[in-house]
Amino acid sequence: MKLGRFVFAGLLCLLLFASPVTLAATSTAHENQAGPTQLLLGLEGAITGAGNQHYELNGGQLLSGTVDNQPVSPGKVSFDIDADVIGLTVSGHGTLQLPSGFQARITINDAVPAAYFPIGCDPTVMGACDSEIPLVFTGMASVQTGKGDPMQLPIGIESAYWDPLGLSIVLTSLNTVGFTFSLVVSYNTATISWTGVQLDGGFAGSLGSEPVEGLYHQVTYSQENLLKGTESDFGSIAFYGASDTTLDGQGFFFGHTSFTLAEEEPCSAVFPTGSPIFDLPPSILSHCIATGATSNGVFFMAGGHGSFIFGTYNTVWTVPSIGTATTVIASVF
């Protein structure tokens, strides 16, 4: 969501699952323990890989804009964007059409990233980063105005990920001379499929009266509806290196997330001076949205010594949504 959901390139150390987290679980089969034992944990961690993403976007209404430096009247606009982010490779296609006869066929071949992964990687060093989250998709548009031959123009398409819950996005030519256009539009549909987002961190707490600590690794798959501000989540989670090996195990989780708008500020207050995003037109950078979120779901794990852990979790995300505080209540058999 607008400059808030993940860490930005070279600015925020993206800690999605990184604020205090609490797990409660009823626990297991300690020797001489007849019934389950309560497990209370705090988890802290960070996204180490953004995985792959598939974006679908269409609309909508033209709210304002210019074509060839002339204002255009608000009204209907038709656009359809389909894009994939595989590691650091971006590709896609789209169409754009106005009632005036303006139309464009779009080829997406790159992006201006808002965030690189792993956290703290240097994108100027080859091989240091292995994934990214786009702020703006870029490419070329074959533009037909109804007058003369089509023109080839560089184009930027703001990702609705940074303007969720039906807020407007910008579609704009990136050239500064000659024929230009810049359109502020609403969208009817905006979804992202996330595949293989990775999180790593540590946990500490108590198993009954026993202090415990260890590490965790999580892989998440999500289907996100940006218009509704909801997301369905599932994936795998593993505890390892635990001080009590009863907790060493792996399993799965299923849940959903709801996002809420929280605050808005100029992008210049979010991105560091000199960031490549400042090469973009001011219309794209006029505001940035920070969001909060709440996640709920269930998980189950096969632990050490034949134990089984089953429970529920509730996660409250910070604003911007880079840290979490999670409560899990479970039983270990």
C-alpha positions as CSV (number, residue, x, y, z in Angstrom):
1,M,0.0,0.0,0.0
2,K,1.2,3.4,-0.8
3,L,4.8,3.4,0.4
4,G,3.9,1.7,3.6
5,R,3.3,-2.0,3.2
6,F,6.9,-3.1,2.7
7,V,10.2,-1.4,3.2
8,F,11.3,1.0,0.5
9,A,14.5,0.8,-1.5
10,G,17.3,1.7,0.7
11,L,15.1,3.4,3.3
12,L,13.0,1.2,5.6
13,C,14.5,-2.1,6.6
14,L,11.3,-3.9,5.7
15,L,10.2,-5.8,8.8
16,L,6.9,-7.2,7.9
17,F,6.8,-9.7,10.7
18,A,9.1,-7.8,12.9
19,S,7.4,-6.1,15.8
20,P,6.7,-8.1,19.0
21,V,4.5,-11.1,18.3
22,T,2.9,-13.4,20.8
23,L,2.0,-17.0,20.4
24,A,-0.1,-18.9,22.9
25,A,-0.3,-22.6,22.6
26,T,-1.2,-25.5,24.8
27,S,1.6,-27.8,24.8
28,T,2.7,-31.3,24.8
29,A,4.2,-34.3,25.7
30,H,6.9,-33.4,28.1
31,E,7.9,-36.4,30.0
32,N,5.9,-36.7,33.2
33,Q,3.3,-34.2,31.8
34,A,-0.1,-35.7,31.7
35,G,-1.8,-33.0,29.7
36,P,-1.0,-30.1,27.4
37,T,1.3,-27.3,28.5
38,Q,0.7,-23.7,27.7
39,L,3.2,-22.1,25.3
40,L,3.7,-18.4,25.1
41,L,6.0,-16.9,22.6
42,G,7.0,-13.6,21.1
43,L,8.1,-13.7,17.4
44,E,10.3,-11.1,15.7
45,G,11.4,-11.3,12.1
46,A,11.7,-9.8,8.7
47,I,10.8,-10.5,5.0
48,T,13.9,-12.0,3.4
49,G,12.3,-12.5,-0.1
50,A,9.3,-10.9,-1.8
51,G,8.7,-13.9,-3.9
52,N,6.9,-13.6,-7.3
53,Q,3.8,-11.4,-8.0
54,H,1.1,-11.3,-10.6
55,Y,-0.9,-8.1,-10.9
56,E,-4.2,-7.5,-12.6
57,L,-5.8,-4.0,-12.8
58,N,-8.7,-2.5,-14.7
59,G,-11.0,0.4,-14.6
60,G,-12.6,2.8,-14.3
61,Q,-13.2,6.5,-14.2
62,L,-11.0,9.3,-15.4
63,L,-10.8,11.8,-12.6
64,S,-8.5,14.4,-14.1
65,G,-5.6,14.6,-16.5
66,T,-4.1,16.1,-19.6
67,V,-3.5,14.9,-23.2
68,D,-1.0,16.9,-25.2
69,N,-1.0,19.6,-22.5
70,Q,-4.8,20.0,-22.8
71,P,-7.1,19.2,-19.9
72,V,-9.5,16.3,-20.4
73,S,-12.9,16.1,-18.9
74,P,-13.7,13.6,-16.2
75,G,-15.6,10.5,-17.4
76,K,-15.2,6.9,-18.4
77,V,-11.9,5.4,-19.1
78,S,-11.1,1.9,-20.1
79,F,-7.8,0.3,-19.1
80,D,-6.6,-3.3,-18.5
81,I,-3.1,-4.0,-17.0
82,D,-1.6,-7.5,-16.5
83,A,1.9,-7.7,-15.1
84,D,4.3,-10.3,-13.6
85,V,7.3,-9.8,-11.3
86,I,9.5,-12.8,-11.2
87,G,12.5,-12.0,-9.0
88,L,13.9,-8.9,-10.5
89,T,12.3,-9.4,-14.0
90,V,9.1,-7.5,-14.8
91,S,6.9,-8.1,-17.8
92,G,3.3,-7.5,-18.9
93,H,0.9,-5.8,-21.2
94,G,-2.1,-3.5,-21.2
95,T,-4.5,-1.3,-23.0
96,L,-5.9,2.2,-22.4
97,Q,-8.8,4.0,-24.1
98,L,-10.6,7.3,-23.7
99,P,-14.0,8.3,-25.3
100,S,-12.1,11.0,-27.3
101,G,-10.5,8.3,-29.4
102,F,-7.2,8.3,-27.5
103,Q,-6.0,4.7,-27.1
104,A,-2.8,3.0,-26.3
105,R,-1.4,-0.5,-26.4
106,I,1.1,-1.0,-23.6
107,T,4.1,-3.3,-23.2
108,I,5.5,-3.5,-19.7
109,N,9.2,-4.5,-19.5
110,D,10.5,-2.9,-16.3
111,A,9.6,-1.2,-13.0
112,V,10.8,1.5,-10.6
113,P,11.0,-0.6,-7.4
114,A,9.8,0.6,-4.0
115,A,11.6,-2.2,-2.2
116,Y,14.4,-4.7,-2.8
117,F,15.0,-8.0,-1.0
118,P,16.7,-9.4,1.0
119,I,16.5,-6.6,3.5
120,G,19.4,-4.2,3.2
121,C,20.6,-5.6,-0.1
122,D,22.4,-3.2,-2.5
123,P,20.7,-3.1,-5.9
124,T,23.8,-1.7,-7.5
125,V,25.8,-4.9,-6.6
126,M,25.0,-7.7,-9.1
127,G,23.4,-10.6,-7.4
128,A,22.9,-8.9,-4.0
129,C,19.1,-8.6,-4.4
130,D,16.9,-11.3,-5.6
131,S,13.4,-9.8,-5.5
132,E,11.5,-6.5,-5.6
133,I,8.1,-4.8,-5.2
134,P,7.3,-2.2,-7.9
135,L,6.1,1.3,-7.2
136,V,5.6,2.0,-10.9
137,F,5.5,-0.3,-13.9
138,T,7.3,1.1,-16.9
139,G,7.4,0.2,-20.6
140,M,6.3,1.6,-24.0
141,A,2.9,2.6,-25.2
142,S,1.9,2.7,-28.9
143,V,-0.5,5.7,-28.7
144,Q,-3.1,6.5,-31.3
145,T,-5.0,9.8,-31.0
146,G,-7.1,9.4,-34.1
147,K,-4.9,12.0,-35.9
148,G,-1.9,10.7,-37.8
149,D,0.3,7.6,-37.2
150,P,0.7,5.9,-33.8
151,M,3.4,7.3,-31.5
152,Q,5.8,5.3,-29.3
153,L,6.0,6.8,-25.9
154,P,7.6,5.6,-22.6
155,I,4.9,5.0,-20.0
156,G,4.6,4.7,-16.3
157,I,1.7,3.0,-14.5
158,E,1.5,3.4,-10.7
159,S,0.9,0.1,-8.9
160,A,-2.4,0.1,-7.1
161,Y,-0.6,-1.7,-4.3
162,W,0.4,1.8,-3.1
163,D,-3.1,3.2,-3.5
164,P,-5.4,0.5,-2.1
165,L,-9.1,0.6,-1.2
166,G,-10.1,2.2,-4.4
167,L,-7.9,5.3,-4.3
168,S,-6.7,6.8,-7.6
169,I,-3.6,5.8,-9.6
170,V,-1.7,7.6,-12.3
171,L,-1.0,6.5,-15.8
172,T,1.4,8.8,-17.5
173,S,3.9,9.2,-20.4
174,L,7.4,9.5,-19.0
175,N,8.8,11.8,-21.8
176,T,9.1,15.5,-21.0
177,V,9.1,16.9,-24.6
178,G,6.7,16.4,-27.5
179,F,3.3,14.7,-27.1
180,T,2.6,13.8,-23.4
181,F,-0.3,12.6,-21.4
182,S,-1.0,12.1,-17.7
183,L,-4.2,10.6,-16.4
184,V,-5.5,10.2,-12.8
185,V,-7.9,7.3,-12.8
186,S,-9.9,5.0,-10.4
187,Y,-9.9,1.3,-10.8
188,N,-12.7,-1.3,-10.7
189,T,-10.4,-4.3,-10.1
190,A,-7.0,-4.6,-8.6
191,T,-5.5,-7.9,-7.4
192,I,-2.1,-9.3,-6.6
193,S,-1.2,-13.0,-6.3
194,W,1.9,-13.4,-4.1
195,T,3.9,-16.6,-4.4
196,G,6.6,-17.7,-2.0
197,V,7.1,-14.6,0.2
198,Q,9.8,-15.6,2.8
199,L,10.1,-14.4,6.4
200,D,12.8,-15.3,8.9
201,G,13.2,-14.4,12.5
202,G,13.4,-15.6,16.1
203,F,11.1,-16.3,19.0
204,A,11.3,-16.4,22.8
205,G,8.8,-17.1,25.6
206,S,7.8,-19.9,27.9
207,L,6.6,-23.5,27.6
208,G,4.7,-23.9,30.8
209,S,7.2,-22.6,33.4
210,E,10.2,-23.3,31.1
211,P,11.8,-20.4,29.2
212,V,12.2,-21.2,25.5
213,E,13.7,-19.6,22.4
214,G,14.5,-20.4,18.9
215,L,14.1,-19.4,15.2
216,Y,11.4,-19.6,12.6
217,H,11.0,-19.6,8.8
218,Q,7.8,-18.8,7.0
219,V,6.8,-19.0,3.3
220,T,3.6,-17.3,2.4
221,Y,1.2,-17.5,-0.6
222,S,-1.5,-14.8,-0.8
223,Q,-4.3,-13.6,-3.0
224,E,-4.8,-9.8,-2.4
225,N,-7.9,-7.8,-3.4
226,L,-6.7,-4.1,-3.3
227,L,-10.1,-2.7,-3.9
228,K,-11.7,-4.4,-0.9
229,G,-8.5,-4.3,1.2
230,T,-8.6,-8.0,1.9
231,E,-6.2,-10.9,1.4
232,S,-6.4,-14.7,1.8
233,D,-3.2,-16.3,3.0
234,F,-1.7,-19.7,3.4
235,G,1.8,-21.2,3.5
236,S,4.3,-23.1,5.6
237,I,6.0,-22.3,8.9
238,A,8.8,-24.0,10.7
239,F,10.4,-23.6,14.1
240,Y,14.0,-24.7,14.5
241,G,17.0,-24.3,16.8
242,A,14.6,-24.3,19.8
243,S,16.0,-24.6,23.2
244,D,13.3,-27.2,23.9
245,T,13.3,-29.5,20.8
246,T,9.6,-30.2,21.4
247,L,9.1,-27.0,19.5
248,D,11.3,-27.9,16.5
249,G,8.9,-28.7,13.8
250,Q,7.1,-27.6,10.6
251,G,3.6,-27.2,9.4
252,F,1.1,-24.9,7.6
253,F,-1.1,-21.9,8.2
254,F,-4.3,-20.5,6.6
255,G,-5.9,-17.1,7.2
256,H,-7.0,-13.8,5.9
257,T,-5.9,-10.2,6.2
258,S,-7.9,-6.9,6.2
259,F,-6.2,-3.6,5.5
260,T,-7.2,-0.1,6.7
261,L,-6.0,3.3,5.6
262,A,-4.0,5.1,8.2
263,E,-2.1,8.1,7.1
264,E,-1.0,10.0,4.0
265,E,2.1,12.1,3.5
266,P,4.3,13.4,0.6
267,C,6.5,10.8,-0.9
268,S,9.5,13.0,-0.3
269,A,9.0,12.3,3.4
270,V,9.1,8.6,2.8
271,F,11.8,8.0,0.2
272,P,15.4,9.1,0.8
273,T,16.8,12.0,-1.3
274,G,18.4,10.7,-4.4
275,S,16.1,7.7,-4.7
276,P,15.4,6.7,-8.3
277,I,11.7,7.3,-7.7
278,F,12.4,11.0,-7.9
279,D,13.0,10.7,-11.6
280,L,9.3,10.0,-11.9
281,P,6.7,12.7,-12.7
282,P,5.5,14.7,-9.7
283,S,1.9,13.5,-10.4
284,I,2.9,10.0,-9.3
285,L,4.7,11.2,-6.2
286,S,2.1,13.7,-4.9
287,H,1.1,11.5,-1.9
288,C,2.0,8.2,-0.3
289,I,-0.4,6.1,1.8
290,A,0.6,4.2,4.9
291,T,-1.8,1.4,5.9
292,G,-2.4,-0.9,8.9
293,A,-3.7,-4.4,8.8
294,T,-5.1,-7.3,10.9
295,S,-4.5,-11.0,10.1
296,N,-6.3,-14.0,11.5
297,G,-6.1,-17.7,10.9
298,V,-5.2,-21.2,12.0
299,F,-1.9,-23.1,12.0
300,F,-0.8,-26.7,12.7
301,M,2.7,-28.1,13.1
302,A,4.3,-31.5,13.6
303,G,6.8,-30.8,16.4
304,G,9.7,-32.7,17.9
305,H,9.3,-36.0,19.8
306,G,6.1,-36.8,18.0
307,S,4.3,-33.8,19.2
308,F,1.5,-32.0,17.3
309,I,0.7,-28.2,17.6
310,F,-2.6,-26.8,16.5
311,G,-4.0,-23.3,17.1
312,T,-5.2,-19.9,15.9
313,Y,-3.4,-16.6,15.4
314,N,-4.3,-12.9,15.4
315,T,-1.8,-10.4,14.0
316,V,-2.0,-6.6,14.2
317,W,0.3,-4.8,11.8
318,T,2.0,-1.5,12.6
319,V,1.5,1.7,10.5
320,P,3.0,1.5,8.1
321,S,2.6,-2.2,7.9
322,I,6.2,-3.2,8.4
323,G,6.0,-4.8,11.9
324,T,3.5,-7.1,13.6
325,A,2.2,-8.0,17.0
326,T,0.7,-11.5,16.9
327,T,-1.2,-13.6,19.4
328,V,-1.6,-17.3,18.8
329,I,-3.6,-19.7,21.0
330,A,-2.9,-23.3,20.4
331,S,-2.6,-26.8,21.8
332,V,0.4,-29.1,21.6
333,F,-0.4,-32.8,21.9
